[in-house]
Amino acid sequence: MVTLSSAENVLKDVYLGVIADQINTKTNPLFSKIKRSTRNIVGKEVRVVAPIGINGGIMAGSETSELPEGVDRPYLSFVAPLKNLYGRFEISDKAIRCSSTDVNSFVNLLQDGMDSLLKASIFNLSRMIYGDGTGALATISVATGKTVSISDYVDAVAPGMFVDIYNGETLVASNIMVKDVNKFSKVVALGTLPSGVTLETGYKLYAHNSKDNEIVGLRGIVENSTLYGVNKADYPIMNAMTYTGKTGDAFDEDFVQKIIDELEMNGTSVNFINCSYELKRIYQRYLTLYKKNIEYTTLEDGMKVLTHFGTPIVPTSQLKADECYFLNTNDFAFYELGDWKWLEDESGRVLRQHQSKPAYSATLVKYTELVCQKPNGVAFCKNIPTTIPNA
């Protein structure tokens, strides 16, 4: 007979390892490429020392000149709070009772719940790694009742999500369900709004209860004025290279190589090019037009992608059509207290009954932050022409 105790044992002994491995390896190719570390954790913070130059104690002198000073290599101290990531699995009391005498039915019930939790976790981590840490998902351009048009990209929003709506720093509506997303027209249908709330142009959608609490992803590394407690205005070396496309630019071999060369002259070896699907197709089209061989490689997660002289060009839906990043993934690390765990109470239980409804829930938790030790080794390209050339 299936009991709550046996269900908890299955969650701990069977599903935890599987779901943690799936999240770590299947979230997206960039997530899989970045190393994970439990070092440099001090209390609730990540503290990393990052070099910002070279040893200054080098000179060429005369036979009798004084020797150079033993100047140590300059460093910056990065300090970032660990972010709290949660994922909740819920099962009703009725469902447990209905399947209590049928082990196969109960296993199927748990499997459905785990699949749903895994899918949601992967989606949200995928968007976070490209975000700025604020939890912002989209900006409203036009609002008609509960239906809103989005001014920027809409791929960070998905049906079933719950969002908070802000006007600047003012909360307008909380915990609103996303009922539907049309990615082609960039239209989002929301659930019931509080009485008296009228949505306006410029309002922003945020992941529920996540505002200013998410991992600082690539957009934050590029755009945030303060990064890991360091003011970029005081240390220009903290600024990523940003290139804004202009008329006549084309996302072809020459364009890609130009960005790689500029980073290499700055001491960074690019090993990962992350772009939109539109730019990937444009690059592939240029190779076809000029009768060049299209080379492919298989990434760690099994994804097959084309390459630029061996450097993978990896598409993602989490970037705008005209955007691209050039990275050395060795400059990044996820610092964490440990891998994914079930949140346990004092007695070690992971399944807890809701006080207000007949259901039980288990919460997956991880404490982590993404840190780039060389922000000026990141190149961000935007406004790249997205017209696919004809023969």
TAFENNOR-V257366 format. One record per run of one state. SS is the DSSP state (~ for helix, > for strand, _ for the rest). FROM is the first residue (numbers start at 1). TO is the last residue. If there is no record, write none. Layout:
SS/FROM/TO
SS/FROM/TO
//
This chain:
_/1/3
~/4/26
_/27/28
~/29/33
_/34/34
>/35/37
_/38/40
>/41/42
_/43/44
>/45/51
_/52/74
>/75/81
_/82/82
>/83/92
~/93/98
_/99/102
~/103/128
_/129/135
>/136/144
_/145/146
>/147/150
_/151/161
>/162/167
_/168/169
>/170/182
_/183/186
>/187/190
_/191/203
>/204/207
_/208/217
~/218/223
_/224/225
>/226/227
_/228/229
>/230/231
_/232/235
~/236/238
_/239/240
>/241/244
_/245/252
~/253/265
_/266/271
>/272/275
_/276/276
~/277/289
_/290/295
>/296/298
_/299/303
>/304/308
_/309/310
>/311/315
_/316/323
>/324/327
_/328/328
~/329/331
>/332/336
_/337/340
>/341/342
_/343/351
>/352/353
_/354/358
>/359/372
_/373/374
~/375/377
_/378/378
>/379/382
_/383/391
//
